[in-house]
Amino acid sequence: MKKLSILLASILLIIAAGCGNGGNNGGKESTSPTTEAGQKEETAPPKKDVTIKVFQFKVEIADALNRMAEAYEKETGVKVQVETHGGGEDYNALLRAEIAAGSEPEIFNAEGFAALEAYYDRATDLSGEPWAKDVIESAAAPAKVDGKLLGMPMNIEGYGIFYNKELFAKAGITELPKTLTELEAVVAKLEAAGITPFVTTNEWWSIGHHTINVALAEQPDPVAFVEGTKTGTELFKNNEIFQKWTKYVDLVFNHSQKDKLTTDYATQVATFASGKAAMIQQGNWIQGDIDKVGKLDIGLLPIPIDDSGKARIYTGPANFWIVNSKSKNAEEAKAFLNWMVTSDTGKSYITKEFKFIPALTSITATTEDVGQMGAAVSEQAASAGGWHWGRYPDGVTQGWGAAMQEYQGGQINKDQLLDKFNKTISDIVQK
């Protein structure tokens, strides 16, 4: 069975491009009491009455993460309390509220680059942890500051247009689209066969930063463009790539399910999983939810915004596990993360239960482990684009998502949408 670890080399290269131009394991020594004969006998580390709180955003792994926490408690006596906030919730706002209330989680999630800046005062340097040497360098880059590794990359993910092979065959589609014109032809064939082409969502984060990132990543120099939008020297409305990108957005919005304005993330995924739509713009993170409904034969299309034939998917580290330095149990938190990526139990959860493409070279995964979607992402990783929304301060992507919701509902036109992208940035940056 093909090892996905073999394909990680190609993922390294593209994530690196997308990122721009003796350790303490937190564990305890085992005790060695002396017997009457004067000899020492080894015993297991004593279990502790400690609770560490994990505040995390990934709803797809919530159940499995709770089971993993239970396994860790049975093994060590350390209780891991998991609190999940994701999907339609504003995770960052909830995390800020949690911290403001004085309820400091031991471990929390944060994105890299600008999104991590708000937590510099809390993010523990993990460079000396036993697993740090095994982290894929490009996956770690968004959380590296002044040579310090301020978070453990959760995994590597990718998104594009996943499609139902059975529905494509039913509509007589024999050649996969590589351009926007070809994708438009596919949409026409699906509708002629009575099949809904796309299922989309009204969730701000999905139609916001994921969809907008497509045009960011296709800039000749994404980092320079991002910085230009912050200073006001780059306007989305005047950008040729964003003008092209709106045609792709229109294709999805105009040829998706009727109730898209009220479709949340869970409903979107369930609709695709039940075969009620042929395509979905999402990432390999939905594999577990798909499998709960049924076994689909799924393929992955790159996202075209023009007819250049250079369409691609987009990959990056999903998020980071941050150890809160202000917690009294920071060492226990580090020990838990170490166990997660070094123990057989932890690694099994990461690959088989979470369906993650590992961000550490010391963890291998098979296609059977991560599913058809993860394998498809790995296969297209060599030509993938990067993730750039994390280069903006918190609040920007939320504002973009709100503007996309207005556009999806027909409340604003294309020029107004692109103007709102710039205004959102200026409102946040100037504060």
Number of C-alpha atoms within 10 A of each C-alpha: 7 11 14 22 19 14 17 22 15 16 29 21 16 20 28 20 16 23 20 14 7 7 12 14 19 18 15 11 9 11 13 13 12 11 9 7 6 8 9 12 10 10 10 10 14 12 12 12 10 13 16 21 19 23 23 24 22 18 16 19 22 18 14 16 25 16 14 20 21 17 16 19 19 12 11 17 16 20 18 23 17 18 16 20 17 17 18 14 14 14 19 18 11 14 21 13 12 14 11 10 9 8 12 22 25 26 28 21 24 27 23 26 19 16 19 24 17 13 15 13 10 17 23 19 20 21 19 14 19 16 20 18 14 13 18 24 17 21 28 24 22 29 28 20 15 7 10 13 22 27 29 28 28 23 21 26 24 27 27 26 19 23 22 20 18 15 21 22 12 14 20 13 17 11 10 14 19 20 19 22 15 17 21 17 13 21 25 17 18 23 13 11 14 11 19 21 27 28 26 30 27 24 22 24 24 20 25 22 22 22 21 23 19 26 21 24 22 18 16 10 13 21 17 13 19 19 14 13 18 21 15 14 9 16 18 21 18 12 15 11 19 20 17 16 22 18 16 20 17 13 16 21 21 14 17 20 20 13 11 20 16 12 18 17 20 15 15 23 23 17 21 22 24 13 17 17 23 26 28 26 24 20 21 25 25 18 23 18 15 17 12 10 15 11 11 18 12 18 17 27 23 24 25 26 27 19 14 10 14 14 22 23 23 26 28 28 27 21 24 24 21 32 28 24 19 14 18 12 19 19 18 22 27 24 17 24 20 21 19 19 23 16 10 12 14 21 21 20 20 26 22 18 19 23 27 25 31 26 29 24 15 15 19 18 25 19 20 16 22 24 22 18 25 28 24 19 28 26 17 20 27 20 18 28 24 26 24 24 24 20 19 19 18 20 17 24 23 16 22 25 24 22 24 30 21 17 18 21 13 10 12 15 11 16 13 14 22 21 15 20 23 20 19 19 22 16 12 15 15 8 5
